[in-house]
Amino acid sequence: MKKIVCILALFVSLTACGTKFDGSRTGNDIEFIMEYNVLNTTDTQDLIVESGNTISGKIIVNKGSLSIKIQKEEEEPIYEDNEISVSNEFAIEIDESGTYTVEVTGKGAKGSVRIIVESN
């Protein structure tokens, strides 16, 4: 009986380690919102931003780490932060209209990301 319990416990722990995403995600042209118990993958969302608008972000890290990058097409990123392990907020005023891609990568992460386009 002990062997069966040990095998089941090992199976459950190995299955949990393989989870890439456990949570909720909402995304459209002006927002990218994720809340998760597990994030071990990369997700992206395109935002359509007009000149003068602001991209605002709020990141909550309860466990693990995140990397975030925001860039317009193939240009240099306008925002990039790697291995984020503490919660923070940011705001970026946009000078040039276009489609900006938000890329979020989690490593054993638990928390939330909220990135929205605000009209000024």
N, C-alpha and C positions, 0 to 999 in steps of 0.2 A: 504494500500500500504506500509506503514511504517513497518508493521509486516512482510510482505513478504521480504522486503529488509533486515531487521534484521535477519530473519531466514536464508536467503541465506548467509549473512555475517558470521553468526555463523557456518554454514555448511562448508564454505570455510576455515575458520580458524581452525576448528577441523580436516578437511581433511589434511591440511598442516602440522599439528602437528604430524600426523601419518606417514609421509613420512620417510622411512628408508634410501633411497639413491636416490639422484638426481645428476647425473654426468656421467663421463666416467671412464672406467677401462681397463687397458692393463696388462697382466701378462703372463710370460713364465718362462723358466728355469733360466734366468739371469736378469729379471727385473720385477718390480711391480710398476705400475704407476697409480695413481688415481687423478682425478680432480673432485671436487664436490661442489655443492651449498648446499647440505644437506648430512650429514653422521651421521646416528643414528643407527648404526649396527656394527657388526664385520665382517671383511673379511680377508681371508688368502691366501697366495701364497707360494708354495714351490720353493726354489731356489737351484740349484745344483752348489756347490762351491768347487773348488780345493784348496788344501793347498797352501798358499802364495797369494791367491787372496784377494781382499778387497771388503767388502760390504759397499757401500756408500749410505747415506740417506740424502735427503733434504726434510724438512717438512715446509710447509707454513700453518699457522693457522690465518685465518682472523676472525673467530668467533668460539665460543664453545671450546671444548678440545678434544685431542686425547690421546690414549694410544697405545704404540707400544712395541711389544715383538718379538725378534728373537732368535730362539733356534734350536739346532740340536736334532732331535728325542726327546727322553724323558730326555735329559740332562738339566742342569741348563741353563737358558737363557744367551746368550752372550751379549745381549743388552736388556734393559727394561727401559721404561720411561712412567710414568703414569700422567694423567691429564696435558698434554702438552698444554699450552695456548699461547705460543709464538713460532715464527718460529725459526728453528735451523737446523744445519747440523751435521752429524757424519760420521766417517769412522772406520771400524773394520777390522783389518788384521786377516785372518783365518789361524789357525794352523793345522786344521784337515779337510780333504776332507769329503764331505757328503752332505746330503740334509738338508737344513736349512729352517724352516718355519717362515715366516713373518706374524704376526698377528696385524691388525690395528683395533682399536675400536674408533668410534666417538660418541660424545655426543653433539648434536646440532652444529656439526662442519661444517665449510665452509673453503675450502682451497685446498691443494694438498699434495700428498705424492709421492716421487720418490725414490725408492730403487733399486739400480743396483749392479751387480757383475762386478768388474773391474779386468782384468788380470794384474798381475805384472810381 
